[in-house]
Amino acid sequence: MSDTTTETLKPKKKLPAFLRKGKVGGYLAVVATGQLVYSSFEAFKGSLILPMCNALGITMSQFGQMMSVIGLAMFMYVPGGWVNNRFPIKNILTIWAGWRLFTTLVLYLIPGMPFQMMLAIAFTWAVGDAVGWPAVVNGVSYLSKDSDSESRGLAMGLLETIRRALEFVMNLLVVGALFVFPEQANIVMRGFAIAYALFLIPMILLIRKYVPNNAIAKSEGKSENQAALIGLIQVLKKPRLWLAGLAGLCVYWSYVNLIYSSAPYLSLVFNASDGVAGAFGIFNTGFIGIIAGLLAGMLADYVFKSSTMMMAVGLSVIAIGSGLLLLLPANTTLMWPAMVLLMLMAMGVFLGKAVILAPVAELNLPEEINGSAMSVGSFLVYASIIWGNLMTSGIVDAHKDNPQTGYAIIFTITLVVAISGAVCAFFLATINHRINKKAKQA
C-alpha cells in the first residue's frame, strides 16, 4: 500500500468536542454567562470596590455584609443538586441569568435603596448561585463530552481562562473611564454595572438557541421530584466524589492563602512600596491565572490524559512553592527570590484551580445525575470559604509586629493542605486508571 493511501486512511484529528460546529456557540454562551452574572458586583471587589461602594451609597463594612450573605450559597449547594437533577441546564441558566439581570438593574437604578433591601437581593443571589454555578460547570462538562475523545480538561481550563480574561478586560475599561472622568465616578460605575448586566440578554438568547436539553433524573415508578432526590442520594454515596471534592478543597484553600500572600506579604515582610506590591499582586493573581488556565487544560488532556492528575501536579507545585517560602529568610535583599517563589506558588494554585471540578466530570457518572455531582462537588471544593479568609486574615492581623512569623504559619498551613490534597488527587487518579482499564478490557 502506498504512503499516500496510508495517509488517506488515517483518521483526521478532530477538534475538541466543545469547539465543533453546533457546540461552540453553546459552550461560549455558558462560559460567558458564568462570568457576566458576577460582572456588575462581585467582580468589582478588587481595585473597584471603593468606587462601587460610593456609587451604591454603602460602606466597606456593608459591602462585606452583602458578600457574607452571598457566601451563604455554600450551604445550599447540596440541595441545589436536587434542582440540577430535576431541570435541564439551559432552563436553570436562563432563570439564573434573568433574575441576576433584573435584580442588578433594581440595585443600580433605584436611588437611596434601603440597605435591608440590598441584603435581601444578596440573599436571592446566594440561592441562585447555589443552583446556577453548578449548572455552568455541568454545562461545560456536558458540551465537552464525546464518545471517542475527552476534552473536559481543556474545556474546564478555558472556562477559567475566559472568565479571568473577561473580568480583567471589563474592569480595565471601568478603570480607564474613571481615569478620564474622575468627577463622574458614581455615574461611571452605575453605567458600566448596568451595561454589563444588559449583556446577559444576548447570553440568554444564545443559551436558549445553542445549549441542547440534557437528560434529567428519572426512576421507574417514581415522580420526577423523587427521582431527582434519589439521584442526589446516590451521588452522596460515591467515595470517589468525596476524594475529588477534598482535593479541590485543598486547591481553593491554597488559593485563599495566596490572595493574602502576594501583595501583603511583600509589603509587610519585605517593606515593598504600595505601587510595587500592588502591581505584583495584580500580575500574580490575575495574569498568571489567565495563562495557567489555558496551560492546565492542555496539559490535562494532551500530557497527563487526566484532569485529576493535573490537579495532583498543581498541588505538588503549591507544596514546593510554599515550602521554599517557609525557608526564605526575611531579608529585604531577598524580595526578588520571594516574588519568584510566590509566582511558582500561584502557578500551582491556578493550574489546580483551572480544573478544580473537572475530576468530578471524570467520574463518568450518568448524565441525569451529573448536575447533582457538580453541586456536591462545589460544596466540598469551596467549603474553605467558611473558614479560610477569616483564619488567614486573622493570622496576619495577630502578627502585625512580626509579620514574618505570621506568614511562616500561613505557609506551613498551605504546605500541609497542598500535600494532603496531592495525596487525595494521586490516589483518585490511580483508582480512576484502574476502573477505566477494567472497563476497556470488559
N, C-alpha and C positions, 0 to 999 in steps of 0.2 A: 504493500500500500504506500502511495507516495506521501511525502511530507505535507503536501497541500491538502490531500484528502484527510490526513490525520488532524490537521489544524481545523478543518471544516467540521469534523465530528466532535471536537472538543466543545463542551458546553460553555456558552458565553457567561462571563461573570456578571451576576445580576447586581443591580443596585440594592442597598438595604431596603427591606420591605416598606418602611415608613417614608422612603424617599421616592417611591414609584408613583406613577400616574394613578390617580384615584385615591391615594392615601396621603400624599404630601400636603395637600390643602387642609385635610382634617388634622394632621399632626401639627402643622404650624398654627392652626386656629386654637387647638387645645393648649399648646405651649404658651402662645401669646396671651390667651385668657388667663392662664395660671400666673402671669405676671401683672397684667393690666388691672386685675381686681385689687391689687395692692399698691398700684402706682400713685394713687391720689391721697394716701395716708401713711401706711406702714413704710413705704419706700422712701419717704421723706425723713425718716427718723435719724439719719446720719447728719450730713452737713446742712440740711434744710430744716432741721427740727425747730429752730428758733423762729424763722420767718413763718413757718406753718402755724406755730402756736399763736403768734401775733395775729395772723390772718383769721384764725378761729376765735380769738379772744380768750384763750386759755393759758394757764401757766404750765411750766415744765412738769410740775407735780401732777397736775390734772391730766396731762398727756400720758404720764406714767400710769395713772389710774386707768385710763382708757386701754392702754396696752395690756395691763394686767387682766382687764375684763376680756379682751380679745384672746388672751392666753388661756382662758377657760376652755377653749376648743380642745385642749389636751384631754380633758376629762370626758369629752363627747365623741372622741374618735371611735371607740368600740361600739357604742350604739349607732354611730354613723355608718358602721359596717353593715348593719341591717338595711339601711337606706340604699347603700351601694349594691347590695344583693337584690333589692326589690325593684329598682328602677334603672333604665338604661343610662349610660354615661352621658349621652347628648342631652337628655332631659334634665339631669342633675346640673350639668354645666350651664344650661340655658337659664334655669331658675336662679342659680347662684350668681351668675353674671348680671342678670336682670335686676335682682334685688340689690346688689352692690351698686349698680348704676343709679337706681332710684334713691337709695339712702345717701349716697355720696353727693348727689345733687341737692338733696334736702339739707345735708350738713353744711355745704358751702354757700347755698343760696338764701337760707333763712338767717337774717342778721339777728344777733343777740339771742341765739338759741340757748335755752336753759341747759346747764351742764348735765343735769339728770337725764335730759332727753338724749344728749350725746352719749352718755353711758348706756342708755337703752339701745341706741343704734349699734354701739360697740358690741353689746351682748348678742344682737342678731347676727353680727359679723362672725362672732365666735361659733355660733350654731352653724352658719353657712360654711365656714372654713372646715369644720369637723366632717362635713359631708363633701364639700367641693374639692378640697385639696386631694383627698384620696381618689376622687373621680378623675382629676388631672393625671395623676400618676398611673391610674388604671387605664386611662385613655391612651397614654403613651405606650404602655405595655401592650395593650390590645392592638394598636395600629402598627406596632413593630413586630408583632408575631408573624411567623411564616412557617410553612410546612417543611421547607427544606433548608432553611438557614435562620439563624438567630441574630438579630441586630439590636437587641434590647439595651446592651451596654452603651452602644453609640447613641441610641435614642435617648437614654437617660442622661448621658453626658452632655448631649446637645440641649436637653431641657435646661440644665444648669447654666450652660454657656449662654444660650439665647436669653434666658431670664436676667442673668447678670449684665449682659451687654445692653439689653433694653433699659434696665434700671440706670446703668451708668450714663447712657446717652440721654435719656429723658431727664435725669437730674441735672446733667450738664447744661441742657437747654434752659432749665429754670435758673441755674446759677448765672448763666450768661445774660438772661433777661433781667435778673436782679442787679447785675453789674451795670447794665445800661440804664435801667430805670430804678435806682435805689430809693427814690422818694415815693414810688408807687408799689412798694414791696407787697402790701396786702392785696392789691388788685392783681399783681403778677401771680402771686401764689394761688389765689382763688381761680384766676383764669386758667392757669395750667392744670390745676386739680380737676376743674370741670371738663376741660378739653380731654384730659387723659381718661376720665370716666366715660365720656362720649365715644371713645374708641371701642368701648365694649359693644356698641350697637352692631358695627360690621362683624365683630367676632361672633356674636350670637347668630347672625345670619349665616356666616361661614360654617359654624358648628352644625346648624340645622341642615345645611346642604351637603357637607362633606364627611361628617362623622357618622358612620353606619350604626345601626342598632346592634348592641351586643346582647348576648344571652343573659337572662336573669334567672334567679334561683327558682326551680320548680321541683315538686316532690309528689309522687303518686298518692292520691288520697288526701292531700294537704292543700290548704289555701296558699296563695302566693305569699301572704304575710308569714304564715307558719313555715313555709319552705325557706324564706329568707332568714328566719331565726334559726332554723335547723342548720343552714349553711354557715351561719356565724359561729354556732357551737362547734361544728366540725373544724372550722379554721382554728379556733382556740385550742383544740386538742392536738395540734400538729407541732411536735418538738422542734422541727427544722425552722418553722416560722419564728419561734422564740429565739433560736440561735441567731437568725438573720436580724431580728429586732435588737438583740443585745449588742451585736457587732455594730449596727447602725447607731445605737445609743452612744457607744464609745466614741464614734466619729463625731457626733454632734456635740458631745460634752467637750471634746478636744477643740472643736470649733468655737464654742463659748469661751474657753480659756484663751484661745488665740486672739479673740477680739480684745481682751484685756491685756494681752501680752505683746501687742505690736507697738502702736504709738505710746501708750502709757509706760511701757517698760523702758523704752529709750529715754523718755523724759525723766522718769523718776530715778532710774538706776544710773544712766549714763549722762544725765543733765543735757540732753539734746534740746535744741530750741523747739518752740511750738511749731514753727514752719517746717523744720526738718522732720520732726516726729509725725506731724500731720500728713505730710506728703508721703512718707514711708508707709503710714497706716493705710492710706488710700490705695497705694500700689500693692501692699501685701495682702489686703483683704478684698481688693477689687480686681485689679488687673490679673493677678496670679490666678484668681478664681475663674476668670474667663478662659485663660489658657489651659488650666488644669482640667476644666470640664470637657473640652474637646479631646484633650490628650487621654483622659481616663476612659472615655467611650471607645476610642480607637484601640487602646491597649487591652481593654476588657474583651473586645470582640475579635481582634486580629492577632493578639500576642498570647494573652492568658486564656482566651476562649471561655472566660468566666468572669462575671461582674463580682462574684463573691471573692475570687482570688484577687481581683483588682482592689477590693476593699481591704483585704488582708495585707496587701503590699502597702497601700496607703497608710494603714495603721502602723505598720512597721517603720515607715519613714517618719511618722509623727513621733514614735518612740525614740528613734535615733536623734532627731532634732531636739526634742525636749530633754533627752538625757545629756546631750552635749551642752545645751544651755545651762543645765543644772551644774555642770562642772566649770562653766566660764566664770572667772573672777570678775568682780565689779570694779573695773578699771576703765576710765574714760578713753584710754588708748585702744581698748578692745571693742569699741562701739561698732566698727565695721564688721568684725567677725560675728558679733551678736546679730547684726542685721542679716548676714548670710544664713545663720542658723535659724533665725525667725522665718526667712524665706523658705528654707528647707522644711520647717515645720508646717508652714502654710501650704506648701505644695502637697505634702502628705494629707493634710486636712481636706483640701479641695479635690484631690484625687479620690478620696473616700466619699466625700460629700456628693460628688457628681453622680455616683452610682448608689447612693445611700439606700434606696428602696428597690434597686434592681435585683438584689439577691432574693427578695420576695417573689418577684416575677419569675426568677429562675427555678422556683419550686415546681413550676408547671402544674399549678392547681387548675381544676376545671374552670372554664371561663365564667360560669354563673356564680362562683364564689370568690373569684379573684378580687373583686371590689372590696369585700369584707376583709380579705387578707391584707390589702393595702391599708385599710383603715386601722386594723390591729397593729400592723407594722408601723404605721405613722405614730400611733400612741407610744409604742416602745421606743422608736427612734428619737422622737422629740421629747421624751419624758424628762430629760435633763434640764429642760427649760424651767421645770418646777423648782429645782434647787441650784442649778449651775450658775446663773447670773448672780443670785444672792450670795452664794458661797464665795465665788471668786472675787466679786467686788468687796465683800466683807473682809477677805484676807488682805486685799490691797489697802483698804482703809485702816485696818488694825495694825498695819506695819508701816505707817507713814514715816516714822522716824528711822526705820531701817528697811527700805523697800527691797533690798537685795534678799533679805530673809523671807519676806512675803512672797517674792517671786520664786524663791527656791521651793517653797511649799507648793505653789501653783504648778511648777514644772514637775515636781515629784508626783503630784496627783495626775497630771497629764501623762506622765511616763507609765504609771501603774494602769491607768484607764486604757491607754493605747495598747499596752501588752495584753491586757485582758481581752480587749476587742479583737486583736490579731489572732489570739488563740481560738476564740469563738469562730472567726471567719475561716481560718485554716481548717478547723475541724469540720465546719459545714461544707466547705469546698470538697473535702475528702469524702464525706458522706454522699454529696451530690454526684461526685465522679463514680462512686460505686453503684449508685442507683441507676445512673444513665448507662453505665457499662452493662449492667444486667438487663436493662430494657432493650438495648441493641442486640444482645445475644438471644433474647427470647423470640 
